[in-house]
Amino acid sequence: MKTKFRRLGVAAAVVLACLSAGAVLAADAAAKKPPTMADVIKESKPSDWHALDPANTLYLDLKSGRVVIELAPEFAPNHVANIKALVKEGYFDGLAILRVQDNYVAQWGDPYADARSGEPNQPRQIKTAKRKLKAEFSVPLSDKLPFVRLPDPDGWAAQTGFSGDFPSARDPKLSQAWLTHCYGTVGVGRDLDADSGGGTELYAVIGPARWLERNITAVGRVVQGMELLSSLPRGSAAMGFYDKPEQRMKIERVRVAADVPAAERTNLEILRTDTPAFSTLIESRRNRIDDFYKVPLGHIDVCSVPIPVRPANGP
């Protein structure tokens, strides 16, 4: 009997030791659990962030609120300069959202841009800017253009990643780089002629649109206020245009942030894409380890990586 009880005691000790070791391993696993995006933002340093450049930030003010657009002069220098010239002369003030096509784009500009002479509503006149420019679908590769490459393959480009605050793509064989058409990308409307746009009509992507890359001049992206555009009623006419004036959302005004008094600015800062923090964020999205996810896929496309934006004074 003593031998039997001794054996039972030894077995119990072994079980307890295993349970204890298991608890330690579980604790270690929990401690080593990769960070989520929320963790990355919480643990980021002030130096991981940078403020928007007021000289390359637009405020699109609607009755419903403000849409903040960051411009990308590195990818479309002539169009960005022309858009800022249009804004400074008040071209967009009082115009309208013309088109909202479901799962595609929300577009704004002059409802009467194609009006013929003699019609009651005449096109908005341009003072100093240009109506048409040579297309800037891509730019030459350059060491001066930063690029943080994603490790995952992409179906639309040889390489994808981030150039500054913008999701972008490049093809080393063609020596070209361009902005990807992700959700929130702002592009220049045009006709069939590649050089028929200049920035008088702009749109924001509200759905899949990668096929537009290198076919449209992209000039930046919306960094705040996308919900004000994406939630608008869809147009009932062809391509989502509004066929009745009362359906259009009026643009109150558009301004370059640098021309707005400091007290009226929307001060934002963006997580830098050339930091270890952003690299960690990418991995947290490639392998979702939140409690909700059961199958981490180990893959992500450039349009699925969010670039965090927050008020400039902190989270």
C-alpha positions in Angstrom: 0.0 0.0 0.0 2.8 2.4 0.9 4.4 1.7 -2.5 1.0 2.4 -4.2 0.5 5.7 -2.4 4.1 6.7 -3.1 3.5 6.1 -6.8 0.3 8.1 -6.7 2.2 10.9 -5.0 4.9 10.8 -7.6 2.3 10.9 -10.4 0.5 13.8 -8.9 3.8 15.7 -8.6 4.5 15.0 -12.3 1.1 16.3 -13.2 1.5 19.4 -11.1 4.9 20.0 -12.6 3.5 19.6 -16.2 0.6 22.0 -15.4 3.0 24.5 -13.9 5.3 24.2 -16.9 2.3 24.6 -19.2 1.2 27.7 -17.4 4.7 29.2 -17.7 4.8 28.4 -21.5 1.3 29.9 -21.9 2.4 33.0 -20.0 5.5 33.2 -22.2 3.4 32.8 -25.4 1.1 35.5 -24.2 4.0 37.8 -23.4 5.5 37.1 -26.9 2.2 37.6 -28.7 2.9 39.9 -31.7 1.5 43.4 -31.3 -1.8 44.5 -32.9 -2.1 47.8 -34.9 -3.5 49.4 -31.8 -0.5 48.3 -29.8 1.9 49.7 -32.4 0.2 53.1 -32.3 0.1 53.1 -28.5 3.8 52.2 -28.3 5.0 54.5 -31.0 7.3 57.5 -30.3 6.6 61.1 -31.3 9.5 60.8 -33.8 7.5 58.1 -35.6 5.0 60.7 -36.6 5.1 63.8 -38.8 2.7 66.7 -39.3 1.0 67.3 -42.6 2.7 70.0 -44.8 0.2 72.9 -44.9 1.5 73.9 -48.3 0.5 70.5 -49.8 -2.8 70.0 -47.9 -6.2 70.9 -49.2 -9.4 71.5 -47.2 -12.5 70.6 -49.1 -15.3 72.1 -47.0 -18.8 70.7 -47.4 -21.9 71.5 -45.5 -21.5 68.1 -43.8 -17.9 68.8 -42.7 -14.3 69.0 -43.9 -12.4 66.6 -46.2 -8.6 66.8 -45.7 -6.5 66.0 -48.8 -2.8 65.5 -48.8 -1.2 66.3 -52.2 1.7 64.4 -53.7 3.8 66.8 -55.8 6.6 64.1 -56.1 4.2 62.1 -58.4 2.4 64.8 -60.3 4.2 68.2 -59.8 2.5 70.0 -62.6 -1.0 68.9 -61.7 -0.5 69.6 -58.0 0.8 73.1 -58.8 -2.2 73.7 -61.1 -4.7 72.5 -58.6 -3.3 74.8 -55.9 -3.5 77.6 -58.5 -7.2 76.8 -59.1 -7.8 76.7 -55.4 -6.1 80.0 -54.7 -8.3 81.7 -57.4 -11.4 80.2 -55.8 -12.3 78.0 -58.8 -13.9 75.2 -56.8 -15.9 77.5 -54.4 -19.6 77.0 -54.9 -19.2 74.1 -57.3 -20.5 70.6 -56.5 -20.1 66.9 -56.1 -21.2 65.8 -59.6 -21.0 62.1 -59.4 -21.0 59.2 -56.9 -20.7 55.9 -58.6 -21.2 53.0 -56.2 -18.0 51.1 -55.2 -16.0 53.3 -57.5 -15.5 57.1 -57.2 -17.0 60.4 -55.9 -16.2 63.2 -58.3 -16.4 67.0 -58.0 -16.1 70.0 -60.3 -18.2 72.3 -62.5 -21.6 71.0 -63.4 -21.7 73.2 -66.4 -18.1 72.7 -67.7 -19.5 71.4 -71.0 -22.3 73.9 -71.3 -22.6 75.5 -74.8 -22.7 79.3 -75.3 -26.1 80.7 -74.8 -27.2 78.3 -72.1 -28.4 79.8 -68.8 -25.5 78.4 -66.8 -22.1 79.1 -68.1 -18.9 77.2 -67.3 -16.8 78.5 -64.4 -14.0 80.7 -65.8 -10.4 80.0 -65.1 -8.3 83.1 -64.2 -4.6 82.1 -64.0 -4.5 78.3 -63.9 -4.7 75.9 -66.8 -7.6 73.8 -67.9 -5.5 71.0 -69.5 -2.0 69.6 -68.8 0.2 66.8 -70.2 -0.7 63.6 -68.3 1.5 62.6 -65.3 0.5 58.9 -65.1 3.9 57.9 -63.7 7.3 59.4 -62.8 10.8 58.1 -63.5 12.4 56.0 -60.7 14.8 58.1 -58.6 16.9 57.6 -55.5 15.2 60.8 -54.2 11.8 59.1 -54.2 11.5 57.0 -51.0 10.1 53.5 -51.2 9.3 51.0 -48.4 8.6 47.8 -50.3 6.0 45.3 -49.3 7.2 41.7 -49.4 4.0 40.3 -50.9 3.4 39.9 -54.6 0.9 42.1 -56.4 -1.2 41.5 -59.4 -1.1 45.1 -60.7 2.6 46.0 -60.4 6.0 44.5 -60.1 6.5 46.1 -56.7 4.3 47.9 -54.2 4.9 49.7 -51.0 4.9 53.2 -49.6 6.5 56.4 -50.8 6.2 58.8 -47.9 2.6 59.0 -46.9 1.3 57.3 -50.1 0.7 53.8 -51.2 2.7 53.4 -54.4 4.0 51.0 -57.0 6.9 50.7 -59.3 8.4 48.7 -62.2 12.2 48.6 -62.2 12.2 47.3 -65.8 10.3 50.3 -67.0 12.0 52.6 -64.5 8.6 54.0 -63.5 6.8 54.7 -60.3 3.2 55.7 -59.6 0.6 56.2 -56.9 -1.7 53.2 -56.5 -5.4 53.7 -56.8 -6.4 52.6 -53.3 -9.4 53.8 -51.3 -9.1 57.5 -50.7 -6.8 58.2 -53.6 -7.5 61.5 -55.4 -7.2 61.6 -59.2 -7.8 64.0 -62.0 -10.8 63.5 -64.2 -10.2 63.5 -68.0 -11.8 62.7 -71.4 -10.4 60.1 -73.8 -7.4 62.2 -74.6 -4.7 61.4 -72.1 -3.8 65.1 -71.9 -7.4 66.4 -71.5 -7.3 66.8 -67.7 -5.7 69.5 -65.6 -7.4 69.3 -62.2 -10.7 71.2 -62.7 -12.4 67.9 -62.0 -11.2 65.6 -59.2 -12.4 62.4 -57.7 -11.7 60.3 -54.6 -11.7 56.5 -54.9 -14.5 54.8 -52.9 -14.1 51.3 -54.2 -11.7 49.0 -56.1 -9.9 51.0 -58.9 -6.4 49.6 -59.4 -7.0 49.3 -63.1 -6.9 53.1 -63.4 -3.2 53.2 -62.5 -1.0 54.6 -65.2 -4.2 55.7 -67.0 -5.1 58.6 -64.7 -3.0 61.2 -63.0 -3.2 60.6 -59.3 -2.4 63.7 -57.2 -2.8 62.6 -53.5 -5.2 61.0 -51.1 -7.9 61.8 -48.5 -6.4 61.6 -45.0 -9.6 62.6 -43.1 -13.2 62.9 -44.0 -13.6 60.0 -46.5 -16.9 59.1 -44.9 -18.3 62.5 -46.1 -17.8 61.4 -49.7 -18.3 57.6 -49.5 -21.7 58.0 -47.7 -23.2 60.3 -50.3 -26.3 59.1 -52.2 -25.4 57.3 -55.5 -26.2 59.2 -58.7 -29.0 57.6 -60.7 -27.7 58.7 -64.2 -25.0 56.9 -66.2 -21.7 56.4 -64.3 -23.3 57.7 -61.1 -23.8 61.3 -62.2 -26.6 63.3 -60.6 -29.1 64.3 -63.3 -30.9 66.9 -61.1 -29.1 70.0 -59.7 -30.8 69.6 -56.3 -29.2 66.2 -55.9 -25.7 67.6 -55.9 -23.7 68.3 -52.7 -22.5 71.9 -52.9 -18.9 72.7 -52.2 -18.6 75.5 -49.7 -15.0 76.2 -50.5 -11.6 74.6 -51.1 -8.5 76.1 -49.6 -4.8 75.3 -49.3 -4.1 74.8 -45.5 -1.2 77.2 -45.6 -3.6 80.0 -46.6 -6.0 79.2 -43.6 -5.5 80.9 -40.3 -3.8 78.6 -37.8 -6.9 78.6 -35.5 -9.0 77.3 -38.4 -6.7 74.5 -39.5 -7.3 70.8 -39.0 -3.9 69.8 -37.5 -3.1 66.2 -38.2 -0.1 64.0 -38.1 0.7 60.8 -39.9 2.7 57.7 -38.9 5.9 57.7 -41.0 6.2 54.7 -43.3 10.0 54.6 -43.1 10.0 53.6 -39.4 10.3 50.3 -37.5 6.8 51.1 -36.1 5.2 51.1 -39.5 7.1 47.9 -40.4 5.6 46.3 -37.3 2.2 47.6 -38.3 2.5 45.9 -41.7 3.3 42.6 -40.1 0.4 43.0 -37.7 -1.9 43.3 -40.7 -0.3 40.5 -42.7 -0.8 38.1 -39.8 -3.9 39.1 -38.0 -3.5 37.8 -34.5 -6.5 39.7 -32.9 -8.7 37.3 -30.9 -11.3 37.5 -33.7 -9.0 36.0 -36.4 -8.5 32.2 -36.5 -6.5 31.8 -39.7 -3.6 34.4 -40.2 -3.1 34.5 -43.9 0.5 35.9 -44.0 -0.3 38.1 -47.0 -1.5 41.7 -47.6 -1.9 44.0 -50.5 -0.8 47.6 -50.6 -4.4 48.9 -50.4 -5.1 47.0 -47.2 -2.4 48.6 -45.1 -3.8 51.6 -43.3 -1.6 54.6 -42.7 -2.6 55.9 -39.3 -3.6 59.5 -38.9 -4.3 61.3 -35.7 -4.7 64.9 -34.3 -1.3 66.5 -34.2 -1.4 67.0 -30.4 -1.6 63.2 -29.8 -3.9 60.2 -30.1 
